């Protein structure tokens, strides 16, 4: 077992806001580690797949995505695969402990509740997540039939299956099959901001539902960043008070995952409202 994996297991039972830098270090992939050592240019050339341009994703009708001071617009209009990112220490795909992919009921659109022995519903501002999966090597043609496994923390910063407060839950995790237009949709809640990380959503892409039962079959692992303005709006509501201070201490340009380009190619577009529910949209080209 590698040193980083041992660190992951060591910090599974701690609350996310207590982990600090050691938690961040445990989740660094090769690119992040090289950036930490001052070799960011080398890592970009050797250890990452080319960055994604969410071309084809609609512009936000809300100032949430457009006016965020951390959002950096990308001028790249080509179809490039989304950057490969760390799955973190809480993937739940069998690569680091629990395996939700093997559980009956994981293929679902609404991921707000746990399934199986628990039916706990994760509280929070409703968030619809729309991801359009494209074939980066096929001129961004829709990748219909692909499967997406998606997960994120709850409004307290806990990850189901891992964090002590949610170890008996499997909410905010699910798998969906892309339709003919490459679209997958999840009904969820807006995630918290916990110490050391910008608010984000994890996902893995698989060639098909049949192959989405084994993490070794994935063809992409990445993350979507949420716009600052949207986060500030949500975190001002009841239940998210713990995220207000943590958000003030991080930025897209300092985040271990998004700092290479300020999430210019991984920033979701958010529309909607707290009262009516919000929607985050992103286009995800992948190499097949």
Secondary structure as UniProt FT lines:
FT   HELIX           3..10
FT   TURN            11..13
FT   HELIX           16..18
FT   HELIX           20..26
FT   HELIX           30..36
FT   TURN            37..38
FT   HELIX           40..46
FT   TURN            55..56
FT   HELIX           63..66
FT   TURN            69..70
FT   HELIX           100..102
FT   TURN            104..105
FT   STRAND          126..135
FT   HELIX           136..138
FT   TURN            139..140
FT   STRAND          141..142
FT   TURN            144..145
FT   STRAND          147..151
FT   TURN            155..156
FT   TURN            160..162
FT   HELIX           164..166
FT   TURN            167..168
FT   STRAND          173..177
FT   TURN            180..181
FT   STRAND          183..189
FT   TURN            195..196
FT   STRAND          200..206
FT   HELIX           210..213
FT   HELIX           215..217
FT   STRAND          218..225
FT   HELIX           228..235
FT   TURN            238..239
FT   HELIX           241..248
FT   TURN            252..254
FT   TURN            256..266
FT   STRAND          269..273
FT   TURN            274..276
FT   STRAND          277..286
//
